[in-house]
Structures are given as structure tokens and as C-alpha cells.
Amino acid sequence: MEYRRLGKAGVQVSALSLGSYVTFGGQIGDDVAADLMKTAYDNGINFFDNAETYMQGRSEIVMGKILKDMGWSHETYLVSSKVFWGGKLPNQRGLCRKHVLAACENALRRLQVDFLDFYYCHRPDPATPIEETVRAMSDLIHQGKVLYWGTSEWSAQEIAQAHGIAREYHLAPPSMEQPQYNLFHRQRVEQEYARLYDEYGMGATTFSPLSQGVLTGKHKAGRQEGRATVIVQDKWIPDFIENRGKEKADQILKLEGLAQELGLSMTVLAIAWCLKNPHVSSVILGASKTHQLVENIQAVEALPNLTPEVLKRMDEIVA
């Protein structure tokens, strides 16, 4: 495994991490979830990603039990949660101070840990002043309940505003952003955020390296396999996979041909491409079967195969 700094922060994050979205507490049994986490940990993955909204909190409960049962020292792993969608009642969602603080306490209880290594604002909240959110997150850090806080799918302008507020009032600024990033979804990470990496030392922990499964190549003809067959909170996933798979069929075929030339699977090629971006601190993987995770981890070893010439060919294919 390769380890990278979280932007300019000193903490070391495994280049690949394991997320629990739609799997833990939902798509897979707890025994499979435990096997996935053990496989990840044994292969050097030290970051496990979660959120309060994943399976309405069940995902955190499952992960917390596994962490406790495994008996790993918290010094050896990093665990995250995200705050925004906590419930349907007033003050159970968004980024107001009341919900941010309550959601953190709930995450600590469900994950059975004394502190969160990473805590993300899951989306921007137009109904709450950014200053209120920055103060709440900074307070959690000063209380020792959170080590680093960040954002997910915020605009560059919103992130810059949060940094400006933190600087003005001597508060803890956001350290990282969690955006979607893959061959078909790259503008935000590569262009919109470009100035943030140097100006604020922002690290990126990216998700959806396979574009919700489209970049596995399994959905070119609209076939729905794996994640697409599961009824989850995001009802758009099945339609997205089918439509995007058809839309991108020609490009996927060419990428598959390139992967075969390199002796790689399509999945490994797509994940390794994400890792080639020097601003990506960690790529969050999702898996419902252990053999999938084992294959995905091979992306680190595949990095030398992605030469400048290969990367240029990939850019031309998806242009």
C-alpha cells in the first residue's frame, strides 16, 4: 500500500480506502462487512469512510461493532463520518450548529470511538451561514471529538469562504474535500479546485472511481448487475447506470481494449487513473464481495503501467 499526506496535513492516509455506502447495514451481511474490513486492513488500508445517512445510521453501527470486535488500536486506522442528512424533523438535517454537534455525538456512539479522525460536511447548506458551520466544526476539533474536518461536494467558492472565515476568527479551517472523481466526472477536481490545492493545502479523498459501476464495463448494454439491482436510498442509481452505460459504451469498449493491452482489468485501470492525480490523497472504494476489493487494491501496483503515453490515450478516448 502507498500512503499519502492529506493535503498539507501531516496525517498519512492510505492511497486506497474503504467506504460503506449502500453496503454495510444494507446490501451485505455483517459477516461480509467484517471480512471486507479485515481484508482492507490486512492489505494496508487505514481509512474507513462512513456517514450518518448511510442506511439511516445502520452503516455506522455495523462498522463500529467490527472495529470493536477486531480490537485494532485507533492509532492504526482512520474513521470518518459525514453530517447533513440525519432525519426528517427540523434540526435533524443541514449544517446548523445544533445538528452538527448532535450528529457528531451520534456518530461517536454508533462507531464506538472516542473521536472521529475525519468529519465532513456532506453537502453545502444554503440555509445556514458558513460561519456558523465553521465555528461548530472548529469547536469539535478543540474539544478533541474530531481531528480534521472537511467538506463534500462543496464549490471552490464555498471552500475558500470557509477558509477566509477560519483565518479571520482564528478557527480550524477545513483540511480536505470529498468530491466525486472518475474518468467521466473530473472537471471539479481538475479545474474548479485547482487553486485550492496550493493556496490552502487542500487534500482530496475522492469517491465513485468507477462512476457508480459504469467503468467496470458491465453495463454497456444496459445490463444491471451488482449495486444496480439493490433498492437503496438513491433510487436514481439503476437508471443512471443503465443510461450512462449505453451513452458511454463506445468509450468503455476502447478503455477495455487499452486495459487488455496493459494486462489489467478495466476496474483496476479506472482506479489507478484516479490515483495518478497528485492532488488525490485517497480513493474511496466500495465493494460487496471480498474478491472485488482484492482486485481493486491491485490498482496501487498498476500505477507504473499508466505512463504519460497511456494517460494521453485515455484522455483522448474520453475527451
Backbone as numpy.savetxt, mean C-alpha at the origin, in Angstrom:
# Nx Ny Nz CAx CAy CAz Cx Cy Cz
15.86 -10.10 0.54 15.02 -8.92 0.54 15.90 -7.67 0.54
15.40 -6.66 -0.11 16.07 -5.36 -0.14 15.34 -4.43 0.81
16.08 -3.56 1.50 15.48 -2.61 2.44 15.79 -1.19 1.99
14.81 -0.34 2.14 14.93 1.04 1.68 14.49 2.00 2.78
15.05 3.20 2.76 14.61 4.23 3.70 13.23 4.74 3.29
12.46 5.13 4.27 11.14 5.71 4.02 11.33 7.19 3.71
11.62 7.48 2.43 11.95 8.85 2.06 13.23 9.27 2.76
13.20 10.38 3.48 14.39 10.85 4.19 14.43 10.33 5.62
13.38 9.62 6.06 13.37 9.07 7.42 14.38 7.94 7.52
14.81 7.66 8.72 15.85 6.65 8.91 15.33 5.23 8.96
14.02 5.05 9.15 13.47 3.70 9.29 13.66 2.91 8.00
13.98 1.63 8.14 14.23 0.75 7.00 12.99 -0.10 6.71
12.48 0.01 5.49 11.27 -0.69 5.08 11.63 -1.70 4.00
11.09 -2.91 4.11 11.33 -3.90 3.06 10.75 -3.39 1.75
11.47 -3.64 0.67 11.04 -3.15 -0.64 9.68 -3.70 -1.03
9.35 -4.89 -0.53 8.03 -5.47 -0.72 7.37 -5.59 0.65
6.08 -5.32 0.70 5.33 -5.43 1.95 4.03 -6.18 1.67
3.34 -6.56 2.73 2.12 -7.35 2.59 0.92 -6.57 3.11
-0.09 -6.41 2.24 -1.32 -5.75 2.62 -2.43 -6.77 2.84
-3.49 -6.34 3.53 -4.55 -7.27 3.92 -5.90 -6.94 3.28
-5.92 -6.01 2.34 -7.17 -5.53 1.74 -7.96 -6.67 1.09
-9.22 -6.81 1.45 -10.21 -7.81 0.99 -9.82 -9.26 1.27
-8.66 -9.51 1.82 -8.24 -10.89 2.06 -8.40 -11.26 3.54
-7.65 -10.63 4.43 -7.73 -10.95 5.85 -9.13 -10.62 6.38
-9.75 -11.59 7.04 -11.07 -11.36 7.59 -12.18 -11.41 6.57
-11.85 -11.78 5.33 -12.86 -11.81 4.28 -12.67 -12.94 3.29
-11.78 -12.71 2.32 -11.61 -13.66 1.22 -10.94 -14.96 1.66
-10.08 -14.91 2.66 -9.32 -16.10 3.06 -9.55 -16.42 4.53
-9.27 -17.67 4.89 -9.38 -18.08 6.27 -8.23 -17.56 7.10
-8.42 -17.55 8.40 -7.39 -17.03 9.29 -6.11 -17.87 9.22
-6.24 -19.18 8.95 -5.06 -20.03 8.85 -4.22 -19.66 7.64
-4.90 -19.33 6.54 -4.18 -18.90 5.33 -3.51 -17.55 5.57
-4.21 -16.65 6.25 -3.64 -15.35 6.57 -2.37 -15.51 7.40
-2.41 -16.42 8.37 -1.24 -16.65 9.21 -0.08 -17.21 8.39
-0.39 -18.11 7.47 0.66 -18.68 6.62 1.27 -17.62 5.72
0.44 -16.71 5.22 0.94 -15.62 4.37 1.88 -14.71 5.15
1.49 -14.36 6.37 2.33 -13.47 7.17 3.63 -14.14 7.55
3.57 -15.42 7.89 4.80 -16.13 8.24 5.72 -16.26 7.03
5.14 -16.54 5.87 5.93 -16.65 4.64 6.59 -15.30 4.33
5.82 -14.23 4.47 6.35 -12.89 4.22 7.50 -12.58 5.19
7.26 -12.81 6.45 8.26 -12.52 7.49 9.52 -13.34 7.29
9.36 -14.62 6.97 10.51 -15.50 6.76 11.32 -15.11 5.53
10.68 -14.39 4.60 11.37 -13.94 3.39 11.82 -12.49 3.49
11.84 -11.95 4.70 12.41 -10.62 4.91 11.44 -9.47 4.85
10.16 -9.71 4.59 9.18 -8.62 4.59 8.94 -8.18 6.03
9.09 -6.88 6.27 8.93 -6.39 7.64 7.79 -5.39 7.81
7.01 -5.15 6.74 5.94 -4.15 6.79 4.61 -4.81 6.43
3.63 -4.69 7.34 2.30 -5.25 7.14 1.28 -4.11 7.18
0.53 -3.96 6.09 -0.35 -2.81 5.91 -1.81 -3.17 6.18
-2.52 -2.26 6.84 -3.92 -2.49 7.18 -4.67 -1.17 7.20
-5.96 -1.21 7.53 -6.77 0.00 7.61 -8.04 -0.30 8.39
-8.61 0.74 9.00 -9.82 0.54 9.79 -10.99 0.07 8.95
-11.01 0.42 7.67 -12.14 0.08 6.82 -12.05 -1.31 6.21
-10.87 -1.94 6.26 -10.73 -3.24 5.63 -11.59 -4.27 6.35
-12.60 -4.75 5.64 -13.56 -5.71 6.18 -14.15 -5.21 7.49
-14.42 -3.91 7.55 -15.04 -3.26 8.71 -14.29 -3.56 10.02
-12.96 -3.59 9.95 -12.15 -3.79 11.15 -11.73 -5.23 11.38
-12.37 -6.18 10.71 -12.02 -7.60 10.92 -10.60 -7.90 10.46
-10.16 -7.19 9.42 -8.81 -7.41 8.91 -7.76 -7.11 9.98
-7.97 -6.01 10.73 -7.03 -5.68 11.79 -7.09 -6.69 12.93
-8.28 -7.19 13.23 -8.41 -8.18 14.29 -7.64 -9.45 13.94
-7.79 -9.91 12.69 -7.08 -11.12 12.25 -5.57 -10.90 12.29
-5.12 -9.78 11.77 -3.68 -9.51 11.76 -3.14 -9.37 13.18
-3.88 -8.73 14.04 -3.43 -8.57 15.41 -3.27 -9.90 16.12
-4.20 -10.81 15.91 -4.10 -12.13 16.54 -2.89 -12.89 16.02
-2.62 -12.77 14.72 -1.47 -13.46 14.14 -0.17 -12.88 14.72
-0.08 -11.56 14.81 1.12 -10.95 15.37 1.35 -11.43 16.81
0.28 -11.53 17.56 0.42 -11.99 18.95 0.83 -13.46 19.01
0.16 -14.30 18.18 0.45 -15.73 18.19 1.87 -16.04 17.72
2.36 -15.25 16.75 3.70 -15.50 16.23 4.78 -15.13 17.26
4.46 -14.19 18.12 5.43 -13.82 19.15 6.62 -13.03 18.64
6.48 -12.42 17.47 7.58 -11.63 16.94 7.75 -10.35 17.77
8.99 -9.94 17.98 9.25 -8.66 18.64 8.84 -7.53 17.71
8.18 -6.51 18.27 7.77 -5.39 17.43 8.97 -4.65 16.83
10.14 -4.88 17.39 11.36 -4.30 16.81 11.65 -4.86 15.43
11.07 -6.03 15.10 11.40 -6.71 13.85 10.38 -6.50 12.74
9.28 -5.81 13.03 8.28 -5.59 11.99 7.67 -4.20 12.13
7.02 -3.76 11.06 6.31 -2.49 11.00 4.85 -2.79 10.66
3.93 -2.14 11.36 2.51 -2.36 11.08 1.83 -1.00 10.93
0.88 -0.94 10.01 0.20 0.33 9.74 -1.30 0.18 9.84
-1.95 1.32 9.98 -3.39 1.41 9.81 -3.68 2.71 9.08
-4.92 2.84 8.65 -5.34 4.05 7.95 -6.68 4.51 8.50
-6.87 5.81 8.53 -8.08 6.38 9.11 -8.85 7.18 8.07
-10.12 6.94 7.99 -11.07 7.76 7.24 -12.48 7.17 7.35
-12.63 5.89 6.92 -13.95 5.26 6.92 -14.08 4.32 8.12
-14.59 4.84 9.23 -14.71 4.01 10.42 -16.12 3.54 10.71
-17.12 4.20 10.15 -18.50 3.84 10.41 -19.44 4.79 9.69
-20.73 4.65 9.95 -21.73 5.43 9.25 -22.23 6.63 10.05
-21.98 6.64 11.35 -22.49 7.72 12.18 -21.60 8.95 12.10
-22.14 10.12 12.47 -21.30 11.32 12.49 -20.08 11.11 13.37
-18.96 11.64 12.92 -17.67 11.54 13.64 -17.07 10.15 13.61
-17.64 9.22 12.83 -17.03 7.91 12.64 -16.30 7.83 11.31
-16.22 8.94 10.61 -15.53 8.95 9.32 -14.89 10.32 9.12
-13.96 10.39 8.18 -13.29 11.65 7.92 -12.04 11.80 8.76
-11.51 13.03 8.79 -10.23 13.29 9.45 -10.34 14.37 10.53
-11.52 14.51 11.13 -11.62 15.43 12.26 -10.84 14.86 13.44
-10.47 15.72 14.36 -9.65 15.29 15.49 -10.31 14.15 16.27
-11.61 14.25 16.50 -12.29 13.23 17.29 -12.16 11.85 16.64
-12.39 11.78 15.33 -12.32 10.47 14.68 -10.89 9.97 14.56
-9.95 10.85 14.25 -8.54 10.43 14.13 -8.05 9.79 15.42
-8.33 10.42 16.57 -7.86 9.90 17.84 -8.58 8.61 18.22
-9.90 8.57 18.00 -10.66 7.37 18.34 -10.26 6.20 17.45
-10.06 6.48 16.17 -9.70 5.42 15.23 -8.34 4.83 15.56
-7.41 5.67 16.02 -6.10 5.17 16.40 -6.22 4.22 17.59
-7.00 4.59 18.59 -7.20 3.73 19.75 -7.82 2.40 19.33
-8.79 2.45 18.41 -9.42 1.22 17.93 -8.44 0.34 17.18
-7.58 0.96 16.38 -6.59 0.19 15.63 -5.59 -0.48 16.57
-5.14 0.24 17.58 -4.21 -0.32 18.56 -4.84 -1.53 19.26
-6.12 -1.41 19.60 -6.81 -2.50 20.29 -6.96 -3.71 19.38
-7.39 -3.48 18.13 -7.61 -4.61 17.22 -6.30 -5.28 16.82
-5.26 -4.49 16.61 -3.96 -5.04 16.21 -3.14 -5.55 17.39
-3.59 -5.26 18.60 -2.94 -5.72 19.83 -1.47 -5.27 19.90
-1.25 -3.98 19.57 0.10 -3.40 19.66 0.03 -2.13 20.50
1.18 -1.73 21.00 1.26 -0.51 21.83 1.35 0.75 21.00
1.80 0.61 19.75 1.92 1.78 18.87 1.84 1.32 17.43
1.46 2.25 16.56 1.46 2.01 15.11 2.75 2.59 14.54
3.42 1.82 13.72 4.62 2.35 13.08 4.25 3.41 12.05
3.23 3.12 11.25 2.76 4.05 10.22 1.26 4.25 10.39
0.81 5.50 10.28 -0.62 5.80 10.35 -0.95 6.78 9.23
-1.85 6.35 8.35 -2.15 7.12 7.14 -3.54 7.76 7.21
-3.64 8.97 6.66 -4.94 9.57 6.38 -5.39 8.98 5.04
-6.40 8.13 5.09 -6.73 7.27 3.95 -7.15 8.03 2.70
-7.77 9.17 2.88 -8.12 10.07 1.78 -8.13 11.49 2.33
-8.07 12.50 1.50 -8.22 13.88 1.99 -9.67 14.10 2.44
-9.85 14.97 3.40 -11.19 15.25 3.92 -11.52 16.72 3.71
-12.30 17.04 2.70 -12.61 18.45 2.42 -13.44 19.10 3.52
-14.06 18.29 4.39 -14.91 18.84 5.44 -14.13 19.23 6.69
-12.85 18.86 6.75 -12.02 19.16 7.93 -10.81 19.98 7.51
-10.51 21.07 8.20 -9.30 21.85 7.88 -8.06 20.96 8.01
-7.15 21.09 7.09 -5.94 20.28 7.14 -5.18 20.53 8.43
-5.22 21.77 8.93 -4.51 22.07 10.18 -5.01 21.21 11.33
-6.31 20.98 11.40 -6.88 20.15 12.46 -6.34 18.72 12.38
-6.26 18.19 11.16 -5.76 16.83 10.96 -4.27 16.74 11.29
-3.50 17.71 10.84 -2.06 17.71 11.11 -1.81 17.76 12.62
-2.55 18.58 13.33 -2.38 18.67 14.79 -2.72 17.35 15.46
-3.80 16.70 15.02 -4.21 15.44 15.63 -3.15 14.36 15.39
-2.63 14.28 14.17 -1.60 13.30 13.86 -0.31 13.59 14.63
0.04 14.87 14.72 1.25 15.25 15.45 1.12 14.91 16.93
-0.07 15.09 17.49 -0.29 14.75 18.89 -0.11 13.25 19.13
-0.60 12.43 18.20 -0.45 10.98 18.33 1.03 10.58 18.33
1.82 11.26 17.53 3.26 11.00 17.52 3.89 11.41 18.84
3.53 12.57 19.35 4.09 13.05 20.62 3.66 12.17 21.80
2.50 11.52 21.66 2.02 10.61 22.70 2.65 9.22 22.59
3.41 8.97 21.52 4.05 7.67 21.34 3.13 6.60 20.79
1.95 6.99 20.31 1.02 6.00 19.78 1.25 5.75 18.28
1.94 6.66 17.63 2.28 6.57 16.21 3.72 7.02 16.04
4.48 6.31 15.20 5.86 6.71 14.95 5.98 7.64 13.74
5.30 7.31 12.66 5.33 8.12 11.44 3.90 8.21 10.90
3.51 9.39 10.43 2.20 9.49 9.81 2.33 9.93 8.37
1.31 9.58 7.59 1.36 9.92 6.18 -0.03 10.05 5.60
-0.09 10.09 4.29 -1.34 10.30 3.58 -1.51 9.20 2.53
-2.72 9.07 2.04 -2.99 8.12 0.96 -3.91 8.77 -0.06
-3.42 8.86 -1.27 -4.17 9.44 -2.39 -4.52 10.92 -2.15
-3.63 11.63 -1.48 -3.76 13.08 -1.38 -3.11 13.71 -2.61
-3.55 14.90 -2.94 -2.92 15.63 -4.04 -1.60 16.23 -3.55
-0.73 16.56 -4.49 0.54 17.19 -4.12 0.31 18.51 -3.39
-0.71 19.24 -3.81 -1.02 20.51 -3.16 -1.42 20.30 -1.70
-2.22 19.30 -1.44 -2.66 19.02 -0.07 -1.50 18.57 0.81
-0.61 17.76 0.25 0.56 17.31 1.01 1.47 18.49 1.32
1.68 19.35 0.34 2.52 20.53 0.56 1.89 21.44 1.62
0.57 21.56 1.60 -0.10 22.39 2.59 0.09 21.81 4.00
0.02 20.47 4.13 0.24 19.83 5.43 1.65 20.10 5.93
2.62 20.04 5.03 4.01 20.32 5.42 4.16 21.78 5.84
3.51 22.68 5.13 3.60 24.09 5.48 3.03 24.37 6.87
1.91 23.74 7.19 1.30 23.91 8.50 2.21 23.34 9.59
2.75 22.14 9.32 3.64 21.52 10.30 4.86 22.39 10.58
5.39 22.97 9.52 6.58 23.83 9.68 6.24 25.10 10.45
5.09 25.70 10.14 4.71 26.96 10.78 4.45 26.80 12.27
3.82 25.68 12.64 3.42 25.51 14.04 4.27 24.47 14.78
5.38 24.07 14.18 6.32 23.14 14.80 5.64 21.81 15.16
4.91 21.27 14.19 4.22 19.99 14.35 4.93 18.92 13.53
4.60 17.67 13.76 5.21 16.57 13.00 4.61 16.52 11.61
5.44 16.61 10.56 4.92 16.59 9.19 4.67 15.16 8.71
3.91 14.99 7.63 3.74 13.65 7.06 5.05 13.16 6.46
5.35 11.88 6.67 6.60 11.30 6.18 6.45 10.55 4.88
5.22 10.09 4.57 5.06 9.21 3.40 3.65 9.38 2.81
3.54 8.92 1.59 2.27 8.91 0.86 2.05 7.49 0.33
0.80 7.05 0.34 0.47 5.73 -0.18 -0.45 5.86 -1.39
0.13 5.95 -2.58 -0.66 6.10 -3.80 -0.74 4.78 -4.56
-1.69 4.72 -5.45 -1.73 3.60 -6.40 -0.61 3.83 -7.42
0.08 2.76 -7.80 1.15 2.91 -8.77 1.36 1.59 -9.51
1.22 1.65 -10.84 1.49 0.50 -11.69 1.68 0.99 -13.12
1.95 0.09 -14.02 2.22 0.46 -15.41 1.09 1.25 -16.06
-0.13 1.04 -15.59 -1.28 1.73 -16.16 -1.76 2.91 -15.33
-1.08 3.16 -14.21 -1.52 4.23 -13.32 -0.27 4.84 -12.70
0.29 5.85 -13.33 1.62 6.31 -12.93 1.80 7.82 -12.89
0.85 8.58 -13.41 1.03 10.03 -13.55 1.27 10.70 -12.20
0.48 10.31 -11.19 0.59 10.99 -9.90 1.97 10.79 -9.28
2.43 9.53 -9.25 3.70 9.22 -8.60 4.88 9.82 -9.36
4.83 9.76 -10.68 5.98 10.17 -11.48 5.98 11.66 -11.82
4.82 12.29 -11.86 4.77 13.68 -12.29 4.25 14.61 -11.19
3.04 14.35 -10.72 2.45 15.27 -9.75 3.28 15.38 -8.48
3.81 14.25 -8.00 4.58 14.25 -6.75 6.07 14.55 -6.94
6.49 14.80 -8.16 7.92 14.88 -8.45 8.68 15.83 -7.51
8.14 16.99 -7.25 8.85 17.98 -6.43 8.84 17.62 -4.95
7.91 16.75 -4.54 7.76 16.45 -3.12 8.88 15.57 -2.58
9.47 14.75 -3.44 10.51 13.82 -2.97 11.74 14.59 -2.48
12.18 15.57 -3.25 13.36 16.34 -2.85 13.00 17.44 -1.85
11.87 18.09 -2.07 11.52 19.24 -1.23 11.17 18.83 0.21
10.46 17.69 0.35 10.02 17.28 1.68 10.57 15.91 2.10
11.31 15.25 1.22 11.83 13.94 1.55 10.75 12.90 1.67
9.70 13.03 0.89 8.56 12.12 0.99 8.91 10.73 0.47
8.50 9.70 1.19 8.63 8.33 0.74 7.29 7.84 0.21
7.31 6.87 -0.70 6.07 6.33 -1.27 5.97 4.84 -0.95
4.88 4.45 -0.33 4.57 3.04 -0.12 3.37 2.75 -1.02
3.60 2.20 -2.18 2.58 2.15 -3.22 1.75 0.88 -3.16
0.51 0.97 -3.67 -0.37 -0.20 -3.70 -0.85 -0.47 -5.11
-1.46 -1.64 -5.29 -2.01 -2.09 -6.57 -0.97 -2.17 -7.69
0.16 -2.85 -7.47 1.17 -2.97 -8.53 0.68 -3.75 -9.74
-0.37 -4.55 -9.55 -0.91 -5.35 -10.66 -2.21 -4.78 -11.19
-2.51 -3.52 -10.85 -3.72 -2.85 -11.33 -4.96 -3.71 -11.07
-5.15 -4.05 -9.79 -6.28 -4.87 -9.36 -6.35 -6.21 -10.08
-5.19 -6.75 -10.45 -5.14 -8.06 -11.08 -5.05 -8.02 -12.59
-5.29 -6.86 -13.19 -5.26 -6.77 -14.66 -3.88 -7.15 -15.20
-2.81 -6.74 -14.50 -1.45 -6.99 -14.99 -0.95 -8.41 -14.70
-1.82 -9.27 -14.20 -1.45 -10.69 -14.15 -1.64 -11.32 -15.52
-2.43 -10.64 -16.38 -2.72 -11.19 -17.70 -3.88 -12.16 -17.71
-4.51 -12.38 -16.56 -5.58 -13.38 -16.48 -6.93 -12.88 -16.99
-7.02 -11.57 -17.22 -8.33 -11.01 -17.51 -8.41 -10.38 -18.91
-7.54 -10.80 -19.80 -7.52 -10.19 -21.13 -8.85 -10.37 -21.85
-9.45 -11.55 -21.67 -10.69 -11.84 -22.39 -11.92 -11.57 -21.52
-11.71 -10.90 -20.42 -12.83 -10.60 -19.55 -13.10 -11.68 -18.53
-12.28 -12.73 -18.47 -12.47 -13.77 -17.47 -12.23 -13.18 -16.10
-13.01 -13.59 -15.14 -12.87 -13.08 -13.79 -12.37 -14.20 -12.90
-11.17 -14.03 -12.40 -10.56 -15.03 -11.54 -10.10 -14.38 -10.25
-9.91 -15.20 -9.22 -9.31 -14.71 -7.97 -10.11 -13.59 -7.35
-9.48 -12.45 -7.16 -10.08 -11.33 -6.44 -11.38 -10.89 -7.08
-11.49 -11.01 -8.41 -12.66 -10.50 -9.10 -13.92 -11.28 -8.76
-13.81 -12.49 -8.28 -14.99 -13.30 -7.99 -15.54 -13.04 -6.60
-14.84 -12.23 -5.83 -15.23 -12.01 -4.44 -16.12 -10.77 -4.33
-17.23 -10.91 -3.61 -18.08 -9.76 -3.36 -17.51 -9.02 -2.16
-17.02 -7.83 -2.39 -16.36 -7.06 -1.34 -16.99 -5.68 -1.25
-16.40 -4.85 -0.40 -16.92 -3.50 -0.24 -16.90 -2.74 -1.57
-15.83 -2.89 -2.32 -15.69 -2.16 -3.59 -16.34 -2.96 -4.71
-17.61 -2.71 -4.95 -18.35 -3.49 -5.94 -17.84 -3.24 -7.36
-17.04 -2.17 -7.52 -16.57 -1.84 -8.86 -15.45 -2.76 -9.33
-14.82 -3.51 -8.43 -13.65 -4.30 -8.81 -13.93 -5.28 -9.95
-15.01 -6.12 -9.89 -15.23 -7.06 -11.00 -15.38 -6.37 -12.35
-16.20 -5.30 -12.41 -16.39 -4.60 -13.67 -15.10 -3.94 -14.14
-14.34 -3.37 -13.18 -13.08 -2.72 -13.54 -12.13 -3.71 -14.19
-11.98 -4.88 -13.57 -11.04 -5.88 -14.09 -11.45 -6.34 -15.48
-12.74 -6.60 -15.65 -13.20 -7.08 -16.95 -13.00 -6.02 -18.02
-13.44 -4.80 -17.74 -13.33 -3.73 -18.74 -11.89 -3.35 -19.02
-11.08 -3.18 -17.95 -9.68 -2.80 -18.14 -8.92 -3.93 -18.84
-9.24 -5.19 -18.50 -8.58 -6.31 -19.14 -8.80 -6.32 -20.64
-10.02 -6.00 -21.06 -10.31 -5.95 -22.49 -9.64 -4.74 -23.14
-9.72 -3.61 -22.45 -9.16 -2.36 -22.98 -7.66 -2.46 -23.21
-6.97 -3.14 -22.28 -5.52 -3.20 -22.33 -5.00 -4.53 -22.88
-5.85 -5.31 -23.53 -5.47 -6.67 -23.95 -4.23 -6.68 -24.83
-4.15 -5.78 -25.81 -3.00 -5.77 -26.72 -1.71 -5.44 -25.97
-1.78 -4.46 -25.09 -0.59 -4.09 -24.33 -0.16 -5.23 -23.40
-1.13 -5.89 -22.79 -0.80 -6.99 -21.88 -0.15 -8.14 -22.64
-0.64 -8.42 -23.85 -0.02 -9.48 -24.66 1.44 -9.16 -24.97
1.72 -7.90 -25.28 3.10 -7.51 -25.58 3.97 -7.58 -24.33
3.41 -7.19 -23.20 4.17 -7.28 -21.95 4.44 -8.73 -21.57
3.47 -9.59 -21.83 3.68 -11.01 -21.56 4.80 -11.57 -22.43
4.83 -11.14 -23.69 5.90 -11.58 -24.58 7.26 -11.13 -24.08
7.35 -9.90 -23.59 8.60 -9.39 -23.04 8.99 -10.16 -21.78
8.02 -10.45 -20.94 8.30 -11.21 -19.73 8.87 -12.59 -20.07
8.31 -13.22 -21.08 8.81 -14.54 -21.51 10.24 -14.45 -22.00
10.55 -13.39 -22.73 11.93 -13.19 -23.20 12.91 -13.12 -22.03
12.45 -12.51 -20.94 13.31 -12.31 -19.78 13.29 -13.51 -18.83
12.44 -14.47 -19.14 12.32 -15.63 -18.26 11.58 -15.32 -16.97
10.66 -14.33 -17.01 9.90 -13.92 -15.84 8.42 -14.13 -16.08
7.67 -14.22 -15.00 6.22 -14.21 -15.14 5.77 -12.77 -15.34
4.57 -12.61 -15.88 4.02 -11.27 -16.07 3.90 -10.54 -14.73
3.49 -11.27 -13.70 3.33 -10.69 -12.37 4.65 -10.15 -11.84
5.70 -10.95 -11.92 7.01 -10.54 -11.41 7.52 -9.33 -12.18
7.32 -9.31 -13.49 7.76 -8.18 -14.31 7.07 -6.89 -13.87
5.76 -6.96 -13.65 5.00 -5.76 -13.29 5.42 -5.21 -11.92
5.65 -6.11 -10.97 6.05 -5.67 -9.63 7.47 -5.12 -9.65
8.36 -5.80 -10.37 9.75 -5.34 -10.45 9.81 -3.96 -11.10
8.94 -3.71 -12.07 8.91 -2.38 -12.71 8.62 -1.30 -11.66
7.68 -1.56 -10.77 7.37 -0.59 -9.71 8.60 -0.34 -8.83
9.32 -1.41 -8.53 10.48 -1.30 -7.64 11.63 -0.52 -8.27
11.65 -0.41 -9.57 12.74 0.31 -10.24 12.65 1.82 -10.01
11.50 2.31 -9.58 11.36 3.74 -9.29 12.09 4.04 -8.00
13.11 4.88 -8.01 13.91 5.14 -6.80 13.14 5.84 -5.69
11.97 6.41 -6.01 11.18 7.10 -4.99 10.21 6.16 -4.28
10.12 4.93 -4.74 9.24 3.95 -4.11 9.99 3.29 -2.96
9.51 3.49 -1.75 10.13 2.87 -0.58 9.70 1.42 -0.44
8.43 1.13 -0.72 7.92 -0.24 -0.59 6.71 -0.41 -1.49
6.61 -1.58 -2.11 5.45 -1.95 -2.93 4.59 -2.91 -2.11
3.34 -2.53 -1.86 2.46 -3.35 -1.05 1.82 -4.43 -1.92
2.03 -5.68 -1.52 1.49 -6.82 -2.24 0.19 -7.29 -1.60
-0.66 -7.87 -2.42 -1.84 -8.55 -1.90 -1.81 -9.98 -2.41
-2.20 -10.93 -1.58 -2.18 -12.33 -1.99 -3.24 -13.09 -1.21
-3.84 -14.06 -1.86 -4.81 -14.93 -1.20 -4.30 -16.36 -1.08
-3.15 -16.63 -1.71 -2.54 -17.95 -1.65 -1.03 -17.79 -1.43
-0.46 -18.71 -0.69 0.96 -18.61 -0.36 1.83 -18.66 -1.60
1.48 -19.50 -2.56 2.33 -19.61 -3.76 2.33 -18.30 -4.55
1.23 -17.52 -4.47 1.21 -16.22 -5.13 2.22 -15.28 -4.49
2.25 -15.27 -3.17 3.18 -14.40 -2.47 4.62 -14.79 -2.74
4.90 -16.09 -2.74 6.26 -16.57 -3.02 6.70 -16.12 -4.41
5.79 -16.20 -5.38 6.12 -15.74 -6.74 6.38 -14.24 -6.76
5.51 -13.49 -6.09 5.65 -12.03 -6.10 6.97 -11.56 -5.48
7.42 -12.26 -4.46 8.66 -11.89 -3.79 9.86 -12.01 -4.72
9.74 -12.83 -5.77 10.83 -13.00 -6.73 11.12 -11.71 -7.49
10.23 -10.72 -7.39 10.43 -9.46 -8.11 11.72 -8.77 -7.68
12.12 -8.93 -6.42 13.35 -8.30 -5.95 14.55 -8.88 -6.70
14.57 -10.21 -6.86 15.68 -10.86 -7.56 15.66 -10.53 -9.04
14.49 -10.14 -9.56 14.36 -9.87 -11.00 14.81 -8.47 -11.39
15.10 -7.62 -10.41 15.44 -6.23 -10.72 16.57 -6.07 -11.73
17.66 -6.86 -11.65 18.74 -6.69 -12.63 18.30 -6.95 -14.07
17.20 -7.70 -14.26 16.71 -7.97 -15.61 16.10 -6.75 -16.26
15.67 -5.79 -15.46 15.01 -4.61 -16.00 16.05 -3.53 -16.30
16.77 -3.73 -17.36 17.79 -2.79 -17.81 17.13 -1.54 -18.39
17.89 -0.48 -18.62 17.31 0.71 -19.25 16.63 0.40 -20.58
17.20 -0.55 -21.32 16.59 -0.93 -22.60 15.24 -1.60 -22.40
15.16 -2.47 -21.40 13.90 -3.16 -21.11 12.85 -2.16 -20.64
13.25 -1.25 -19.76 12.32 -0.24 -19.27 11.80 0.64 -20.40
12.66 0.94 -21.35 12.24 1.74 -22.50 11.20 0.99 -23.32
11.43 -0.31 -23.52 10.45 -1.11 -24.27 9.12 -1.16 -23.55
9.15 -1.25 -22.23 7.90 -1.28 -21.47 7.17 0.05 -21.59
7.91 1.14 -21.55 7.29 2.46 -21.71 6.62 2.59 -23.10
7.29 2.07 -24.10 6.74 2.14 -25.46 5.47 1.30 -25.58
5.44 0.18 -24.90 4.25 -0.69 -24.97 3.03 -0.02 -24.34
3.24 0.64 -23.20 2.09 1.22 -22.48 1.92 2.71 -22.74
2.65 3.23 -23.71 2.63 4.69 -23.95 1.20 5.19 -24.11
